[in-house]
């Protein structure tokens, strides 16, 4: 989990570095396209059964939209206007939205009082990190923050969609099919809005692209499914709390970014909310 947090924490800096030279949609196209190109040979080498039939590919297309196209694009655009560390804090709300969406969709994921308290604390943390005054005015900064949060909601919807429509599909096949579908959507979308990507970019831009495509997407998916199998979904959810310190530190060291005190207070409330959702601290307190 620490390795996964380090990888994903570094991805925020890598994406922001690439955005100095390329547009948000181009960054997403590189991310999904390169990652898919790397995973396909792995699928063939391991002889994993490929998805067949229009129904499963339709489900993978929707998964690609919810888990890649929409959140990657919104978060990348948001990073143009807010610090990488703040983006990573908002990214942790994925777990909060995940609980709410699951409670609305699945009978076995009802919103218990404990979960409701955790969700409330989490949203309080988000409001604190944004800053209540920013909610009263709509400028580029506040719009960017809301865009990142909307991206995390899309992640939560993707998790519910995967549980319903992708059951029984091998994780590597699901990830490869999803990234391939995402790339098919991003190619025309990027060409129509940002034009043909130029290969003539600075070494730092290419380094950022290759990092978030190869390491933070292709490799991270493989590690994520391994952690999920070993530690369970509850433990894996806590990875989102390990990511912000990495992203905040890298943003400060490399780009000289500084966050307002309210961002750290918001992260603390969000962390408390996630710990309540996880439930283990509560159960230990009851036993004591």
Secondary structure, 3 states (H helix, E strand, C coil): CHHHHHHHHHHHHHHHHHCCCCCHHHHHHHHHHHHHHHHHHHHHHCCCCCCCCHHHHHHHHHHHHHHHHHHHHHHHHHHCCCCHHHHHHHHCCHHHHHHHHHHHHCHHHCCCHHHHHHHHHHHHHHHHHHCHHHHHCCCHHHHHHHHHHHHHHHHHHHHHHHHHHCCCCCHHHHHHHHHHHHHHHHHHHHHHHCCCCCCCCCHHHHHHHHHHHHHHHHHHHHHHHHHHHHHHHHHHHCHHHHHHHHHHHHHHHHHCCCCCHHHHHHHHHHHHHHHHHHCHHHHHHHHC
